[in-house]
Amino acid sequence: MKLTTFCLTFLAIISLPCMSVKAQELEVTPGKMTFATNPGSSQTQQVYVRNKGNTEQSFIFNLADWLTDEKGEAKYFSPGTTSRSCANWITVSPSLVTLQPNESTPVNVTMLVPNDNYSTKWAVLFVESAKEKTGVQAIDKNVQMGINVAARIAVPIFQSPASNTLFKGTIEQLTETILENNSRKYESLVINLGDKILNCKVYYTIASLATAEEITSEPVEFSLLPESSKKIEFVLDKPLAKGRYSVTAILDYGFNDNLEGVELEIEVK
């Protein structure tokens, strides 16, 4: 089998719309926050919190760091402890609100970027519904302000100055695995080599080298943070006729007309 890496040109734009996020007791809009604040300046946006319960509820706001693994799952860390954290740049005001049933309120989220910091950073805002503790529970030192968290929604926050245009991604490590039912699984690794969040689309093609007939998978769309990677797979259920084939995994991240790809030649006997 021969493995090669290549670059093509193409144009596509993938956007991630803002949305509301709901839990049993609360609703938060938007579902993510994106800042493009220049170094040495500040920007304020608002997040809206609605009490979805049928009784008066108090809500608190806490910041944390987060990273993703190759499966795309988020892992949370204490604020300001990861290299890409902007948690210490963020101020939330007020830090606690009390709402009646179906009442909503805006909360200010202010990003203050230090001088000369042009990197893409991120954090997460936890919006938590809470109830006051009483008696022995009120002296629990592990819970701030003597409140018991009942539900929590995570709102990711991204910061990247518009002047930062370092978009760069690649796809590699294309492999084939023959499964027990004779289907074929193809897997590749997408890596963000730049300093911007990439909106990625990955698809696979399988082309007969004899007839040029081609099979194309449905695209997989996702976002990828700087200094992170994600494994993408495609399972071909239909059998392939005998012959030689070119299998290609293609990454489109929609900037500078770039397509990145990796190719694998296989033989079906």
N, C-alpha and C positions, 0 to 999 in steps of 0.2 A: 504494500500500500504506500502511496506517495502523498505527503502532506505539504501543502504550500500555503502561504499567507499573501493576501493581495489587497489592493485598495481600488474602489470604483467611484464613480460620481453619480449622485442622485439627489433629489430634493424632496423632503417630506417634513411636515410639522406635526408634532404630537403635543397636545396641550392637556394639562391636568386641571379640570374645573374644580373650583371651590364648592364645598357642599356643607350641609349641616350633618352633625354627628349626634345620634340619639342614644341615650341610655334609658333605663326604665324611669328614672326620676328627673332627668334633665336633657336639654337639647342645647348644643353649642354650634354656632355658625360664625365664621366659616370652619371647614374641617381641616384647613391648613392655612398658614400665613406665610407670605413671601415678601421679603424686604429687599430693596436695591439701594440701600443707604450708602452714600459716599463716605470715605474715611473722614473723621473729624466732624461729622454731622449726625443729626438724629432724625428719626421718623416715627410717628405714632400712628398705629392702626387700632381698630377696635374689634373685639370679639364679643358676640352677643350670647348671653346665657339666659335660658328660659327654664322655669320651674315646671316640670311635667307632672309633678306629684299632686296629690289632692290636699296637702297640708303645707304650712309654711316651711321653707327649707333655707338653710344657709349653705353657701358655696365658698370654697377657698381655692386659691390659685398657687401652684408650686411649679418651679422649673427644674428640669433635669437634662442630662445628656443622653444621647442614644446613638447606636450604630446598628448596622445590619450585617448579617452573615451571608454566605453564598446562597442560602435558600431564600434570602429576602426577609428573614424574620428580624424584628427589632429587639435589641437588647438595651436596657436602660441602666444609666450610671448616675452617680452623684453629680450635681451641677458643677461645671468648670473643671472636670477631671479628664476630659478627652481632648485631643489636640485640635479638633475641629469645633469645639464648643463655642457658642456665643451666649450661653446662659448668663454669664456675668455682665453682658452688655444690655440685658433686658430688664426693664422695670414694669411691673404690673400694678395698676391702680384703679380701684381699690384692691386690696389683697383678700377681702372678704365681703360678700354681699348677702343680704337676706331677702328672699322673694316670696310673695304670696302665690298660690296656685295659678298657673298659666301666666304669671307675670314675667317679663323679660327686662334685661338691662344691659347697656353696653359697658364694657370694661376696657380701659386703655392699656395697650401694650406698646411700650416705647423702646426702640432700638437706638442705642448710642454707640457708634462705632469709633474706636480709637483712631488716632492719626496714623496714616501710612499702612493701614491694614486692609489690603485688597482681596484677601482670600475668601472663599466660600466657607461659611460656617453654618451650624444648625444647632437647634436645641428642641425641647418639647415642653409645652405648657400643659400641665395636668389641671383640669377643672374637676373639682371634687365636691360632691354633696356631702355634708357633714352634719352630725348631731352632737350637741354638747354632752360631755360625760358628767356624771354625778357620782358622789360617794367615793369608794375606793378606786373606781376606774378613772376618776378625774386626775389622779396623781400618777398616771402612767407616763413615765418619762420618755417613752418611745413615740408618743403622739404629741405633736405641737399644739399648743393652745388648748389642750384638754378637750379635743374633739375627736369623734370617731368617724372615720371615712366610711360612707355607705355605698357610694358609687363613684366611678372615676372615668373621665374621658381624656384621651391624649390628643393634643393638637400640635402637630409638628410645625416648627418655625424655621424658615430658611432665610439666610442673609448672604447676598452676593452683589457687589457693586456692578452697575451696568458697564463700567469701563473694563471689567474683567471679562475677557472673551476667550479664555483658554479652554475651548472645547476639544477634547481628544479622547476617543475610545477605541478599543480594539477587541477582536474576537479570536480565540485560539483554542488549542487542545481539542480539536474535533475527533471524536472516537465513535466506533460502531460496536454494539453489543448484540449478539444473536440471542433472543430470549427463548424460553422453553417452548412457546407456541410457534416458533419460527418467525415471529415478527422481529423487526430490527429497530433497535433504539440508538439514536444519534444524540450525542451530548457535546456541548461546547461551553466555553467559559468567556463571558463578557467582562472586560476590565475597563474601568474609568481611569485613564492616565492623565486627565486634565485637572482643572480646578473649577469646573462648573458642573452642576447637576445635569446629567444626560437623560433626555426622554428617548428611550430606546425602543426599537422594533426589530425583532429577530425572526427570520424565516429560513427554512431549509428547502433546497432543491435537489432532486435526484434525476440525473439526465443519463440516458443510454448513450454510450459513446459510438454505438453502431447505427442507431436510428435517430438520435437527437430528441426522442420523446422524453418529456420532462414531467416530473411530479413536483408540485410546490405545496408546502405546508401552510396552514393558517398562521399569520404572524402572532408572535407573543410580544406584548407591549408592557413596558415597566420603566420606572425611573431608577437611576443609578447614581449614588453619591460619589464624590471624589474619593480616591484611594480605596474604592470598594470594588467587589466583583460579584457576579451572579452566574450560576450554572443554569443553562437552558437545555431542554431536551425535546426531542421529537420522536415519536414511535410510529413506524410505518407498519400498518397491519396487513396490507395486501402483499402477496408474494411477488418477487421480482423474477423475470425470466432469466435464463442463463445468459451471461455476457458480462461486459465490463461497464461500470457506471462511474460517473463523477458526482460525488455528494458535496454540496456546498452549504455552509452556514453563513448567512449574510446579516450584518449589523448595520442598521440605518439609525443614526442619532440626530438627523435633521439639521446639521449645521455645516456650512461651507460645502454643500453638495457632496458630502462624503458618504461613501459606503465602505465598510470594512468587511472582509470575508476571509474564510479559511476553507480549503478544498481537500477532499479525501477521495482517492480512487480506489474502488473495490471491484472484486470479481465474484460473480455468482456462478457456481459450478453445478 
